[in-house]
Amino acid sequence: MKFLLIGPPGGGKGTQAKKLSSKFNIPQISTGDMLRDHVKKLSELGRKAKKFMDNGELVPDELILQMMKKKLSSDECINGYILDGFPRTLPQAEGLNILLNEIGSNLNKVIVIEVSDDIIVDRMGGRRVHKNSGRIYHIKFNPPKNEGFDDITNEPLSIRSDDKKETVKNRLNVYHDLTKPLISFYDKNQILLTVNGEDSIENVYSNIIENL
């Protein structure tokens, strides 16, 4: 099975991708991880990407697609894959389509996880993290025993900059402007599956599996 997950930041894409990866025994492909791997291994593509990253610039779509082609053509993806976080824009989706046609590895399903902006802001804005261990809490859904302090060390918890309300709202605006148009793009191919991401993690997962 070959999947692509689309949804807002904090919508649960990563969680569902891990569960689907485990069920179907296929790799979850994150562009961030892929980029870091190429840079770490000093591959030709990694060296090219590093020049942009060192200058604080975005790595061009063309380079990302070349990395993607290498990955999706590998034995690791022979039984399928899950794309999480790419494509994010229409030009990326169009480039990916051309690439997948070239290697004969077209998507079976595009899974759209729908969550309202208010719930995303609530979810992400309520997260608290213990920096040294990476333990994550939520003031509403998974509160620490003592408000504002880690359960084990009793050290203060902090809010990640990505989780601050204004940052979350900006990320949502980017999602609506750049990524949401992909839904119409893939709907034309009749491979779209839309699920309610506001339900529990297990119910969202069950809904996906039932509809595949």
C-alpha positions in Angstrom: 0.0 0.0 0.0 1.2 3.5 -0.8 -0.3 6.3 1.3 0.0 10.0 1.6 -1.3 11.8 4.8 -2.6 15.3 4.7 -3.7 17.4 7.6 -3.0 20.5 9.7 -0.1 20.8 12.1 -0.9 19.0 15.3 -3.7 17.0 13.5 -2.3 13.6 14.3 -0.6 12.7 11.0 2.6 11.5 12.6 0.7 9.3 15.1 -1.5 7.7 12.4 1.5 7.2 10.1 3.3 5.3 12.8 0.3 3.0 13.3 -0.2 2.4 9.6 3.5 1.8 9.1 3.4 -0.9 11.8 0.2 -2.6 10.5 1.3 -2.8 6.8 5.1 -3.1 7.6 6.0 -0.2 5.3 8.3 2.7 6.0 7.1 6.1 7.1 8.9 8.7 5.0 9.5 12.1 6.4 11.3 14.7 4.3 13.0 16.1 7.4 14.5 12.7 8.3 15.5 12.0 4.7 17.3 15.4 4.4 19.2 14.9 7.7 20.2 11.4 6.6 21.6 12.6 3.3 23.5 15.5 5.0 24.9 13.1 7.7 26.1 10.6 5.1 27.6 13.4 2.9 25.9 12.1 -0.2 26.0 14.2 -3.3 22.4 15.3 -2.8 23.2 15.9 0.9 26.1 18.2 0.1 23.9 20.2 -2.3 21.1 20.5 0.3 23.5 21.5 3.1 24.6 24.6 1.1 21.0 25.9 1.1 20.4 24.9 4.8 23.7 26.6 5.9 22.4 29.8 4.3 19.1 29.6 6.0 17.3 28.9 2.7 14.7 26.3 1.8 16.0 23.3 0.0 14.6 23.5 -3.5 11.8 21.1 -4.5 13.9 19.6 -7.3 16.5 18.4 -4.7 13.8 17.0 -2.4 12.2 15.2 -5.3 15.6 13.7 -6.3 16.0 12.4 -2.8 12.4 11.1 -2.8 13.0 9.2 -6.1 16.1 7.5 -4.6 14.1 6.5 -1.5 11.0 5.3 -3.2 12.9 3.3 -5.8 14.8 1.4 -3.0 14.1 -2.1 -1.8 12.8 -0.6 1.5 9.7 0.7 -0.3 9.1 -2.4 -2.5 5.9 -3.2 -0.6 4.7 0.4 -0.2 5.3 3.5 1.9 3.7 6.3 3.8 4.4 9.9 2.9 4.1 12.3 5.9 4.8 16.0 5.4 5.5 15.9 1.7 4.1 17.3 -0.7 3.0 20.5 1.0 2.4 22.6 -2.1 0.8 22.1 -5.5 4.1 22.4 -7.4 5.5 19.7 -5.1 2.4 17.5 -5.7 2.8 17.9 -9.4 6.5 17.0 -9.3 5.7 14.0 -7.1 3.1 12.8 -9.6 5.6 12.9 -12.4 8.2 11.1 -10.3 5.8 8.3 -9.2 4.7 7.8 -12.8 8.3 7.4 -13.8 9.0 4.7 -11.3 5.6 3.1 -11.5 4.8 3.6 -7.9 1.5 5.6 -7.8 -0.4 6.4 -4.6 -3.2 4.0 -3.6 -4.8 6.4 -1.0 -4.5 10.0 0.1 -5.8 10.2 3.7 -7.0 13.6 4.8 -7.2 14.1 8.6 -9.7 16.9 9.3 -9.4 19.0 12.5 -10.8 22.4 13.1 -8.4 25.3 13.8 -9.9 25.9 17.3 -9.1 22.4 18.3 -5.6 22.5 16.9 -4.9 25.7 18.8 -6.3 24.1 22.0 -4.2 20.9 21.4 -0.9 22.5 20.7 -1.3 25.5 22.9 -1.8 23.2 25.9 1.3 21.2 25.4 4.1 21.5 28.0 7.5 19.8 27.7 10.3 18.8 30.1 13.3 19.9 28.1 15.9 17.5 29.4 13.9 14.3 28.9 11.5 15.3 26.1 8.5 14.2 28.2 5.3 15.9 27.0 2.3 16.8 29.0 -1.0 18.6 28.2 -2.7 20.9 30.6 -6.1 19.4 29.7 -5.5 15.9 28.3 -2.4 14.7 30.2 -1.7 17.2 33.0 1.3 16.8 35.3 0.7 15.9 38.9 1.9 19.4 40.0 0.9 22.1 37.6 3.8 23.4 35.6 6.3 20.8 36.9 7.7 17.5 35.6 6.3 14.4 37.4 9.7 12.7 37.8 12.2 15.5 38.4 9.8 18.2 39.6 11.7 20.6 37.2 9.7 23.4 35.5 8.0 22.6 32.2 8.1 24.9 29.2 6.1 25.8 26.1 7.9 25.1 22.8 8.0 28.1 20.5 6.1 26.1 17.9 3.3 25.6 20.3 2.7 29.2 21.2 -0.8 30.4 20.1 0.4 33.0 17.5 2.9 30.6 16.0 0.2 27.9 15.7 -2.2 30.3 14.0 0.6 31.3 11.5 1.3 27.6 10.8 -2.4 27.0 10.2 -2.6 30.0 7.8 0.3 28.4 5.8 -1.5 25.1 5.8 -4.8 26.6 4.5 -3.0 28.7 1.8 -0.5 26.2 0.5 -1.4 22.6 1.5 -5.2 22.5 1.6 -5.4 23.0 -2.2 -3.8 19.5 -2.5 -7.1 18.0 -1.4 -8.8 19.1 -4.7 -5.7 18.1 -6.7 -5.9 14.5 -5.4 -9.7 14.3 -5.3 -9.6 14.4 -9.2 -7.8 11.0 -9.0 -10.6 9.5 -6.8 -8.1 8.3 -4.2 -9.1 10.6 -1.4 -10.2 9.3 2.0 -11.3 11.9 4.6 -11.5 11.1 8.3 -12.6 13.1 11.4 -9.3 13.8 13.2 -11.2 15.2 16.2 -12.0 11.7 17.5 -9.7 9.7 19.8 -6.5 8.3 18.3 -7.9 4.7 18.2 -11.2 5.8 16.6 -9.4 7.8 13.9 -7.2 4.8 13.2 -10.2 2.4 13.1 -12.0 4.7 10.8 -9.0 4.7 8.4 -8.6 0.9 8.4 -12.4 0.4 7.9 -12.4 2.7 4.9 -9.3 1.4 3.2 
